[in-house]
Amino acid sequence: MSVKKVAVLVAGSWGTALASLLADSHSEVVVWSRNAAEVDDINQSHMNRRFFKEVVLSPNLKATLSMEEAIREAEAIILAAPSAAMRGVCAALRPLLTPVQLAESLIVHVAKGFEAETMKRMTTVIAEELPEYDANKLVVLSGPSHAEEVILQCPTTVVVASGNVAAAEAAQDLFINAYFRVYTNPDVIGVEVGGALKNIIGLGAGLIEGLNFGDNAKAALMTRGLAEITRLGVKMGANPLTFAGLAGIGDLVVTCTSKHSRNWRAGYMLGQGKALSEVLDSMGMVVEGVKTTKSAHKLAEQYEVSMPITEALFQVLFAGKAPIEAVSDLMGRVKTHEIEEV
């Protein structure tokens, strides 16, 4: 898809990485940020040293403090805000969109999480805040894709999902290049649920590493974690095959095994005995898995789905249970069948 202008909201690590990627392929890409120092860094030095200390961004990328300027005449808008900020960003965006943009623009979100207060998926939140836009055309991009590697042009493969085939294919054309391969999928629910829930299992994987429990425990956590993700996702309306793909097992593997994963790092510090408040203060960036654990705990109750790993992490994060005790409780659960567990 060749477009004249792409707007990216906001200039976090993932937004910056995608904006730089897009700027290599399209004539005008503008990223919006509320941070004046960040905007100056991007425009003057072609860097965003807040997130990428030594990486030079595409020279075609521009930044602005004005959302209105960023989206003016944009044919594609990438919503790269964290899940907690998505509703506010969309509320600010709504009065700025022209009738032509509401009818013809491509809107893609790249967040991985639920809205904490309502447990709603991001496409639902966006649709509520942009009611004049055809919700069926909304696109979600997800999959195993650390910003720290995409910004270095490491080979990466992701998936875009939409209820509208043409919108998904337009997003595929927009992003795909020599190092960023993009597949399409019609299962919006599955892609969003997989992208959100893998962060919980990533926390657990880091916690296991912090406890020095080894690879056997990590492999078990990832496998049974995928079963939990799939159970809840299917109850919410997802296609189970989606969880065997990039937004499921693919994203789960990269989140549970990489030093770049904020969720893994947070879990590792928890496993070493640090308090949650201390962990979050030290991270400096959003750890989506923490709030997602609370949302998933509520969703498991709502849909009557068994999610023992999520329950254990909920107890560690929000009820003061010691990580070693939570692992012991998981290992001591009543015997069950691997395939038929409910």
C-alpha positions in Angstrom: 0.0 0.0 0.0 1.5 3.3 -1.1 0.2 6.2 1.0 1.2 9.8 1.0 1.2 10.2 4.7 1.2 8.0 7.8 0.7 9.2 11.4 1.9 7.3 14.4 0.5 8.0 17.8 2.6 7.9 20.1 6.4 7.9 20.1 7.0 5.1 22.7 9.5 2.4 21.9 7.1 0.4 19.7 5.7 3.5 18.1 9.1 4.8 17.3 10.3 1.5 15.9 7.3 1.2 13.6 7.4 4.8 12.6 11.1 4.5 11.5 10.2 1.3 9.6 7.3 3.0 7.8 9.5 6.1 7.0 11.8 3.9 5.0 8.9 2.9 2.7 6.6 5.8 2.6 7.0 9.4 1.6 5.8 11.1 4.8 5.6 9.6 8.3 5.0 11.8 11.3 5.1 10.5 14.9 3.3 12.4 17.7 4.6 12.8 21.2 3.8 14.9 24.2 7.5 15.1 25.1 9.2 18.1 23.7 12.7 16.7 24.3 11.8 13.5 22.4 10.4 15.5 19.5 13.6 17.6 19.3 15.7 14.5 19.5 13.9 12.8 16.6 13.8 15.9 14.4 17.3 17.2 15.0 19.4 14.1 15.7 17.2 11.4 14.0 17.3 9.5 17.3 15.0 8.7 20.2 17.6 8.2 23.0 14.9 7.8 25.6 14.3 4.3 24.3 17.1 3.5 21.8 20.4 4.9 23.1 22.5 4.7 19.9 20.1 3.8 17.1 19.8 6.2 14.2 16.2 6.4 12.9 15.1 6.9 9.3 16.0 10.4 8.2 12.5 10.6 6.6 10.8 10.4 10.0 9.4 13.6 11.5 8.0 14.2 15.0 5.6 16.8 16.3 4.0 17.9 19.6 0.7 18.5 17.8 -1.7 15.6 17.2 -3.6 17.8 14.7 -0.4 18.3 12.7 0.5 14.6 12.8 -2.8 13.3 11.5 -3.5 16.2 9.0 -4.2 14.5 5.6 -2.9 11.2 6.9 -4.2 8.2 5.0 -3.1 5.7 7.6 -3.1 6.2 11.4 -1.1 3.9 13.7 -2.3 3.8 17.3 0.7 2.8 19.3 -0.4 4.0 22.8 -0.3 1.6 25.7 -3.6 0.0 26.5 -4.2 2.2 29.6 -3.8 5.4 27.4 -5.7 4.2 24.3 -9.1 5.6 25.2 -7.7 9.0 25.9 -5.6 9.1 22.7 -8.7 8.1 20.7 -10.9 10.7 22.4 -8.3 13.4 21.5 -8.1 12.1 17.9 -11.9 12.0 17.2 -12.5 15.7 16.7 -9.5 16.0 14.5 -10.5 13.5 11.9 -12.1 14.7 8.7 -15.1 13.1 7.0 -12.8 11.8 4.3 -10.5 10.2 6.9 -13.4 8.6 8.8 -14.6 7.1 5.5 -11.3 6.1 3.9 -8.3 6.1 6.3 -6.7 2.9 7.6 -6.5 2.7 11.4 -4.2 0.1 12.9 -3.6 -0.4 16.6 -0.5 -2.2 18.0 -1.3 -2.3 21.7 -1.2 -5.6 23.7 -3.6 -5.5 26.6 -7.1 -5.0 27.9 -8.6 -1.8 29.3 -8.1 -2.4 33.0 -11.4 -0.9 34.3 -13.7 -2.5 31.7 -11.7 -5.6 30.6 -12.5 -4.5 27.0 -10.3 -5.3 24.0 -8.6 -2.4 22.3 -10.7 -2.6 19.1 -13.8 -2.2 21.3 -12.3 0.8 23.1 -11.3 2.4 19.8 -14.7 1.7 18.3 -16.4 3.4 21.2 -14.3 6.5 21.0 -14.4 6.7 17.2 -18.1 5.8 16.5 -18.2 7.4 13.1 -15.5 5.0 11.9 -16.5 1.6 10.6 -15.3 -0.7 13.4 -15.1 -3.7 11.1 -12.3 -1.9 9.3 -10.1 -1.6 12.4 -6.9 -3.5 12.2 -4.7 -5.0 15.0 -1.0 -5.8 14.5 0.6 -8.3 16.8 3.1 -11.2 17.0 6.7 -11.8 18.2 8.2 -8.4 17.6 10.5 -6.7 20.1 10.9 -3.0 19.3 14.6 -3.3 20.2 15.1 -5.8 17.3 12.7 -4.2 14.7 14.6 -0.9 15.1 17.8 -2.7 14.1 16.0 -4.2 11.1 16.3 -7.8 12.4 14.1 -10.2 10.5 10.6 -10.1 12.1 7.2 -11.7 11.2 3.9 -10.4 12.5 0.2 -10.8 11.8 -2.5 -8.2 11.1 -6.2 -9.0 11.8 -9.4 -7.3 10.8 -13.0 -8.2 10.2 -12.5 -6.5 6.8 -10.3 -8.4 4.4 -9.4 -5.3 2.4 -8.3 -3.4 5.5 -6.1 -6.3 6.7 -4.5 -6.5 3.2 -4.0 -2.8 3.2 -2.2 -3.0 6.5 -0.2 -5.9 5.2 0.9 -3.8 2.3 1.6 -0.8 4.5 4.0 -2.5 6.8 5.6 -5.3 4.8 9.2 -4.9 3.7 12.5 -6.9 3.3 12.9 -7.5 7.1 9.3 -7.2 8.3 7.0 -9.9 7.0 3.3 -9.6 7.6 0.6 -12.2 7.5 -3.2 -11.6 7.6 -5.8 -13.2 9.8 -9.6 -12.5 10.1 -9.6 -13.5 13.9 -9.4 -10.1 15.6 -10.5 -11.5 19.0 -7.9 -14.3 19.0 -5.0 -11.9 17.9 -5.9 -9.4 20.6 -6.4 -12.0 23.3 -3.2 -13.8 22.5 -1.2 -10.5 22.4 -2.6 -9.5 25.8 -2.4 -12.8 27.7 1.1 -13.8 26.7 2.3 -11.0 28.9 1.0 -12.8 32.0 2.9 -15.9 31.1 6.0 -13.8 30.4 5.8 -12.5 33.9 5.6 -16.1 35.1 8.6 -17.1 33.0 10.7 -14.3 34.5 9.6 -15.3 38.0 10.7 -18.9 37.4 14.1 -17.6 36.2 14.4 -15.4 39.3 13.7 -18.4 41.5 16.3 -20.4 39.6 13.9 -23.2 38.8 15.4 -24.1 35.4 14.2 -24.8 31.9 11.9 -27.7 32.7 9.7 -25.4 34.8 9.8 -22.7 32.1 8.7 -25.1 29.4 5.9 -26.4 31.5 4.7 -22.9 32.3 4.7 -21.8 28.6 2.9 -25.0 27.5 0.2 -24.8 30.2 0.1 -21.0 29.8 -0.8 -21.4 26.2 -3.6 -23.8 27.2 -5.0 -21.1 29.5 -4.8 -18.5 26.8 -6.6 -20.7 24.4 -9.3 -21.7 26.8 -10.2 -18.1 27.6 -9.8 -16.9 24.0 -12.1 -19.6 22.7 -14.8 -18.7 25.3 -14.5 -15.1 24.2 -15.1 -16.1 20.6 -11.6 -16.7 19.1 -10.5 -19.3 16.6 -8.3 -21.8 18.5 -6.0 -22.1 15.5 -5.0 -18.5 16.1 -3.2 -19.5 19.3 -1.0 -21.9 17.3 0.2 -19.0 15.2 2.2 -15.8 15.5 -0.1 -14.0 17.9 -0.3 -17.1 20.1 2.7 -19.4 20.5 5.0 -17.0 18.5 4.5 -14.1 20.8 4.5 -16.3 23.8 7.9 -17.7 23.0 9.6 -14.4 22.4 8.0 -12.9 25.6 9.0 -15.8 27.8 12.6 -16.2 26.6 14.0 -12.7 25.7 16.0 -10.2 27.7 14.0 -7.5 25.8 10.7 -8.5 27.4 9.7 -6.0 30.1 7.3 -8.6 31.5 10.0 -11.2 31.8 12.3 -8.7 33.5 9.6 -7.7 35.9 8.9 -11.3 36.7 12.5 -12.0 37.2 12.8 -9.2 39.8 9.7 -10.5 41.6 11.3 -14.0 41.7 14.3 -12.5 43.3 12.2 -11.1 46.1 11.6 -7.5 45.1 8.2 -5.9 45.8 5.9 -5.1 42.9 6.1 -1.3 43.6 9.9 -1.5 43.5 9.8 -3.4 40.3 7.5 -1.0 38.5 9.5 2.0 39.7 12.7 0.6 38.3 11.3 -0.4 34.9 10.6 3.1 33.5 8.2 1.8 30.9 4.7 0.2 31.0 4.6 -3.5 32.1 1.4 -4.5 30.4 1.3 -8.0 32.1 0.6 -6.6 35.6 -2.7 -4.9 34.7 -3.5 -7.7 32.3 -3.2 -10.2 35.1 -5.9 -8.4 37.0 -8.1 -8.2 33.9 -7.6 -11.8 33.0 -8.5 -12.9 36.6 -11.8 -11.1 36.2 -12.4 -12.5 32.7 -11.7 -16.0 34.0 -14.4 -15.6 36.6 -16.8 -14.0 34.1 -16.4 -16.8 31.5 -16.0 -19.5 34.1 -12.6 -20.6 32.7 -9.9 -22.4 34.7 -6.7 -20.3 34.6 -4.5 -21.6 37.5 -1.3 -19.9 36.3 -3.1 -16.5 36.1 -4.6 -17.1 39.5 -1.2 -17.9 41.0 0.3 -14.7 39.5 -2.7 -12.7 40.7 -2.0 -13.9 44.2 1.7 -12.9 44.0 1.0 -9.5 42.4 -2.0 -8.4 44.4 -2.5 -10.6 47.4 1.1 -10.7 48.8 1.6 -14.4 48.2 5.3 -15.4 48.1 6.4 -16.6 44.6 7.8 -19.9 46.0 4.4 -20.6 47.7 2.5 -19.9 44.5 4.7 -22.3 42.5 4.2 -24.9 45.3 0.4 -24.5 45.0 0.5 -25.0 41.2 2.5 -28.2 41.5 0.2 -29.5 44.2 -3.0 -29.1 42.3 -5.5 -32.0 41.9 -4.6 -34.5 39.2 -6.2 -33.8 35.8 -6.0 -34.8 32.1 -3.8 -32.7 29.8 -6.2 -32.5 26.9 -9.6 -32.5 28.7 -8.8 -30.1 31.5 -11.5 -27.4 32.0 
